[in-house]
Amino acid sequence: MTTVEGIVLKERPVGEQDKFIDIMTRDSGVIEVSVKGARKINGKSGSSTQLLAYSRFCVDKRGNYLYLNSAEPIHIFYGLRDSLSKISLASYFAEVMRFCIKPEAQNGDIMRLLLNCLHFLENGERDERQLKAIFEFRLMSEIGYMPDVVACRSCGSFEPGELFFCIADGGFYCSDCFENESGENYMKIKLPVLSAVRHIVLSDFDRLFGFRVSESTQEKLSALAESYMLTHLERSFGTLDFYKTIV
């Protein structure tokens, strides 16, 4: 028997009583666990295996499959269900994690990112668009797609007032050096947006959520983060499409 801590990213019913759950763990990537008699489980054990529950799971391995022996909740994130936009955004986070995290991978920092995003989302302590942008840019940085936000690739300017960010490769050119007349694959942004991206991808986790931006900067930052992530993951997400219909 093995004990792991993790977050439930997906539930899949099997038959009338059972289900499979995908659990994101710190040291073993995403694992699939069979929960026998799931609909008969009541109280703490039942809540421990629902979507987005952060719990401690005791599992048995039989052949190639894992089976749940018991579960104890650490935090259930009940507050996410107070709002359709909150639970929809959290479901988007979960779907992205299922796609990005590989089996047997160690991802302590990524799990911390998800837990922190869910915490701030549940408590309403940060703008949803800001949390979404933080999640998208920081996750991409953690899995190997960190954008090159140090300086203009041509002249080395560190703080250009206006610049063109390349969605495809993550670099940028200041407006004086930019020569792509069509602007294809580039997004025109201003310095406050670049500063926000720098903070998200370069700051320590303890400081990651500690910044504020203006409404106009937030709007551009949100669009940039989403476009960057979807481009590099080369796919769309149904949960994101749904979330965008309700906000």
Secondary structure, DSSP 8 states (H G I E B T S, - for coil): -EEEEEEEEEEEEETTTEEEEEEEESSS-EEEEEETTGGG--HHHHHHTSTT-EEEEEEEEETTEEEEEEEEEEE--GGGGG-HHHHHHHHHHHHHHHHH--TT---HHHHHHHHHHHHHHHHT-S-HHHHHHHHHHHHHHHTT-----SS-TTT--SS-SEEEEETTTS-EEETTT---TT-TTEEEEEHHHHHHHHHHHHS-GGGTT-----HHHHHHHHHHHHHHHHHHHT---HHHHHHHHH-
